[in-house]
Amino acid sequence: MRFASAFAFVPLSPTGFALTSPAGSPVSEVEQVASDLSAASSTRMGEGVGEVRSMTGQGTGRCEAALGTATVELRSVNQRGLKVTPRLSDSLSPLESRFEQWLRSRIQRGTLHANATFAPSATVSAGQINLPAVIAYANQLKQVQKQVGEGVTIELTGLLQLPGAVLAGNSELLDPELLWPILVDAANQAIDAMDAMKLAEGEAMAVQLRNEIQSVQRNLESIASLAPRVVDSYRQRLEVKIRRVLEEHSLEFSPNDLLRDIQLYADRSDISEEVTRLASHLKMFVETLHGNDSSGRKLDFIVQEMFRETNTIGSKSGDVEISMRVVEIKCAIERIRELVQNIQ
């Protein structure tokens, strides 16, 4: 049949995006991407991750001084931005706004609840009895005693509870400027304790993230190796259908029409660009994870781009095995997203 002989000599590229090596054999771009990704990953994954910090943590600090003792308790939970909620005792209340700004300069992300209290020392808190006032109260109570009867006793402890009976201690020593360094010292201790907890949790999260990225990489390599057969499988199915129709109706068919249809399908199902971009996002994710700076926001953005490219791969490819790999990648990316949302 003229169709069969003509079709056998059509110089058709099964993938639609084949390259030519120096030896002249076709080399798939996605297969090359998988090879490069595997080499890069084996190098980067062998290194230790940077200081990944969780946004969840707590810490307590305590500073004892001559004026008294300051205690600061910090508790942080995950939050897209930064929210600081300070609660200070009465003696520290004039420093609330200043303390909040100081905390904002030390914390990058998360919701931070800060409780600070100050307990004055005995020398500061000790009051002084206002003797004239107490005597005046006692004289008045004696007059009352005469009227109500001698059986009523006057207790000194009760007199001291009356307004003005006890003068305040050295209140001038509780100047906010004098309390500020004590508060900051306690807060620094609390931040160090909280940061240690964040780092410990962050290290565990980094290990999980690395495992998930390796899972995405393995499935992406499988997709890269499966991609070339998608168009070739379509070509074979289409050729079989056309042969059957032509034989049934004794018709002739130009192979150029078949080639045009296959080329259109190849263009629609070409996932080489998506695979290349997803591989690039994986590489960027690993590099960001190894960085020392706060990386939570950047990692979150990279994850969004990874999910976008994965969706496109799934929608463009009609291969069952590739679809299964896409599902596995989506599941891994979702787990990555949950972890990244708690990274500072």
C-alpha positions in Angstrom: 0.0 0.0 0.0 1.3 3.5 -0.9 0.4 4.8 2.6 2.5 2.1 4.4 5.7 2.6 2.3 5.4 6.4 2.4 4.9 6.5 6.2 7.9 4.4 6.9 10.2 7.1 5.4 8.7 10.1 7.2 11.4 11.7 9.4 9.1 12.0 12.4 10.5 13.0 15.9 8.3 11.1 18.4 8.7 13.7 21.1 8.3 16.9 19.2 11.2 18.5 21.2 14.1 16.3 20.4 17.6 17.6 20.3 20.5 16.2 18.3 23.7 15.1 20.0 27.1 15.3 18.3 26.8 11.7 17.4 23.5 12.4 15.7 21.1 10.5 18.0 18.0 12.2 19.4 18.3 13.4 23.0 15.2 14.4 24.9 15.4 17.7 26.7 13.5 16.5 29.7 15.8 13.5 30.0 18.7 15.9 30.1 17.0 18.0 32.7 16.5 14.9 34.9 20.2 14.1 34.6 21.2 17.6 35.5 18.8 17.7 38.4 20.1 14.4 39.7 23.7 15.6 39.6 22.9 18.9 41.3 20.8 17.3 43.9 23.4 14.7 44.8 25.8 17.6 45.5 23.5 19.8 47.4 21.7 17.2 49.4 25.0 16.0 50.8 25.5 19.3 52.5 24.0 20.3 55.9 21.0 22.6 55.8 21.3 26.2 57.1 19.7 27.5 60.3 16.1 26.7 59.6 13.9 28.1 62.4 10.3 27.2 63.2 7.9 30.0 64.1 6.7 28.0 67.1 8.6 28.3 70.3 8.6 29.6 73.8 11.1 30.9 76.3 11.5 32.4 79.8 14.0 34.9 81.0 14.7 36.3 84.5 16.9 39.2 85.6 17.5 39.9 89.3 18.8 43.4 90.2 19.0 45.7 93.2 15.7 47.3 92.3 13.9 44.0 91.9 13.4 41.0 89.5 12.0 41.2 86.0 10.5 38.1 84.4 9.7 37.8 80.7 7.8 34.9 79.1 7.6 34.7 75.3 5.4 32.4 73.2 5.4 32.4 69.4 3.1 30.7 66.9 3.1 30.8 63.1 1.7 33.8 61.3 2.3 35.1 57.7 3.5 38.4 59.0 4.6 39.7 62.4 2.2 40.4 65.3 3.5 41.3 68.7 1.1 41.3 71.7 2.9 42.6 74.9 1.4 42.4 78.4 3.3 44.3 81.1 2.7 44.7 84.8 1.8 48.1 86.2 5.4 49.2 87.1 6.5 48.3 83.5 3.4 49.7 81.7 5.2 53.0 80.7 7.6 50.9 78.7 5.0 48.9 76.7 5.3 50.7 73.4 9.1 50.8 73.6 9.2 47.1 74.5 7.0 46.2 71.6 9.2 48.0 69.1 12.3 46.4 70.6 10.7 42.9 70.2 9.8 43.7 66.5 13.5 44.5 65.9 14.4 41.0 67.2 11.7 38.8 65.6 11.0 38.4 61.9 7.8 36.5 61.6 5.0 35.0 63.7 2.6 35.9 66.4 4.5 36.7 69.6 2.8 36.9 73.0 5.1 38.6 75.5 4.3 38.8 79.3 6.6 40.8 81.5 6.4 41.4 85.2 8.5 43.2 87.7 8.7 42.4 91.5 10.4 45.2 93.4 13.0 44.3 96.0 12.2 44.7 99.8 14.2 48.0 100.0 12.2 49.5 97.2 8.7 48.1 98.1 8.9 48.7 101.9 6.6 51.5 102.9 6.8 53.9 105.9 4.0 54.3 108.5 2.5 57.8 108.4 2.5 58.3 112.2 0.4 61.5 112.4 -2.3 60.0 110.2 -2.4 56.8 112.3 -2.6 58.8 115.5 -5.5 60.9 114.1 -7.3 57.7 113.0 -6.8 56.3 116.5 -8.2 59.4 118.3 -11.2 59.4 116.1 -11.8 55.7 116.8 -11.6 56.3 120.5 -14.4 58.9 120.2 -16.4 56.2 118.4 -15.5 53.7 121.1 -16.9 55.9 123.8 -20.2 56.2 122.0 -20.7 52.6 121.1 -19.2 51.1 124.2 -15.8 50.2 125.8 -16.1 46.5 124.6 -15.1 47.5 121.1 -11.3 47.1 120.6 -9.1 49.0 118.2 -6.6 46.9 116.2 -3.4 48.5 114.8 -3.4 46.2 111.7 -6.8 47.6 110.8 -5.6 51.2 111.2 -2.7 50.5 108.8 -5.2 49.5 106.1 -6.8 53.0 106.1 -6.0 55.5 103.4 -2.8 57.4 104.0 -1.7 55.3 107.0 1.3 53.9 105.1 3.4 56.0 102.8 4.7 54.4 99.6 8.3 53.2 99.4 11.1 54.7 97.3 8.8 55.2 94.3 11.4 57.4 92.6 13.7 54.4 92.3 11.1 52.8 90.0 11.8 55.2 87.2 11.1 53.5 83.8 14.5 54.3 82.5 16.1 52.4 85.4 13.8 49.5 84.8 14.5 49.3 81.0 17.9 47.6 81.1 16.5 45.0 83.6 13.6 44.3 81.3 15.8 44.0 78.2 18.2 41.6 80.0 15.3 39.3 81.0 13.9 39.6 77.4 17.2 38.6 75.8 17.3 35.5 78.0 13.8 34.6 76.9 14.6 35.2 73.2 17.7 33.0 73.5 15.6 30.2 75.1 12.9 30.5 72.5 15.4 30.6 69.6 17.0 27.4 70.8 13.6 25.7 70.7 12.8 27.1 67.3 16.2 25.8 65.9 15.6 22.4 67.4 12.2 22.1 65.7 13.5 23.7 62.5 16.2 21.1 62.2 13.6 18.3 62.3 11.5 20.2 59.7 14.5 20.6 57.4 15.1 16.9 57.4 11.4 16.3 56.4 11.6 19.0 53.7 14.7 17.4 52.2 13.0 14.0 52.1 9.9 15.5 50.4 12.1 17.4 47.8 13.9 14.1 47.0 10.5 12.5 46.5 9.5 15.2 44.1 12.8 14.9 42.3 12.4 11.1 41.9 8.9 11.5 40.4 10.0 14.3 38.2 12.8 12.1 36.8 10.3 9.4 36.1 8.1 11.9 34.3 11.1 13.1 32.2 11.9 9.5 31.2 8.2 8.8 30.4 7.5 12.0 28.5 9.0 11.0 25.1 6.7 8.0 24.8 3.5 10.1 25.1 3.6 11.4 21.5 5.0 8.2 20.2 2.2 6.2 21.7 -0.3 8.7 20.2 1.4 8.3 16.8 1.1 4.5 17.0 -2.5 4.5 18.0 -3.4 7.0 15.3 -1.5 5.1 12.7 -3.3 1.9 13.6 -6.7 3.6 13.3 -5.9 5.1 10.0 -4.5 1.9 8.6 -7.7 0.1 9.6 -10.0 2.8 8.0 -7.9 2.9 4.8 -8.0 -0.9 4.4 -11.7 -1.1 5.0 -12.5 1.6 2.4 -9.6 1.0 0.0 -8.5 4.7 0.4 -5.2 6.4 0.1 -3.9 8.9 2.6 -1.0 11.4 2.6 1.5 10.9 5.4 1.9 14.7 5.6 -1.6 15.0 7.0 -0.8 12.4 9.7 2.5 14.1 10.5 0.6 17.5 10.8 -1.9 16.0 13.3 0.9 14.3 15.3 2.9 17.5 15.4 -0.1 19.5 16.7 -0.6 16.9 19.4 3.1 17.0 20.3 2.9 20.8 20.7 -0.1 20.5 22.9 1.4 17.8 25.1 4.9 19.1 25.2 5.9 19.3 28.9 9.6 20.0 28.5 9.3 23.6 29.6 7.3 22.8 32.6 9.7 20.0 33.7 12.6 22.4 33.2 11.0 25.1 35.3 10.0 22.6 38.0 13.5 21.4 38.1 14.7 24.9 38.5 12.3 25.6 41.3 13.6 22.4 43.1 17.1 23.7 42.8 16.1 27.1 44.1 14.3 25.5 47.0 17.3 23.5 48.1 19.6 26.5 47.8 17.2 28.7 49.8 16.9 26.0 52.4 20.7 26.0 52.8 20.8 29.7 53.2 21.3 31.4 56.6 18.8 34.2 56.2 15.1 34.0 57.1 13.7 32.1 54.2 10.1 31.2 55.1 8.4 33.8 52.7 10.7 32.9 49.8 10.2 29.1 50.3 6.4 29.7 50.4 6.6 31.5 47.0 8.7 28.8 45.5 6.2 26.1 46.6 3.4 28.0 44.9 5.4 28.0 41.6 6.2 24.3 42.0 2.5 23.5 42.4 1.6 25.6 39.3 4.1 23.8 37.1 2.9 20.4 38.4 -0.7 21.2 37.6 0.3 22.2 34.1 2.2 18.9 33.6 -0.8 17.0 34.7 -3.2 18.8 32.4 -1.0 18.6 29.3 0.0 15.0 29.6 -2.5 12.3 28.8 -0.3 9.4 30.0 -1.6 7.3 32.9 1.8 6.7 34.5 2.7 10.4 34.3 -0.6 11.3 35.9 0.2 9.0 38.8 3.6 10.6 39.2 1.9 14.0 39.1 -0.4 12.9 42.0 2.6 11.8 44.0 4.3 15.2 43.4 1.2 17.1 44.4 1.0 15.2 47.7 4.6 15.8 48.4 4.3 19.5 47.6 1.2 19.8 49.9 3.3 18.3 52.7 6.1 20.8 51.9 3.6 23.7 52.0 2.4 22.7 55.5 6.0 22.6 56.7 7.0 25.9 55.0 4.1 27.8 56.5 5.8 27.3 59.9 9.3 28.4 58.9 10.4 31.8 60.1 
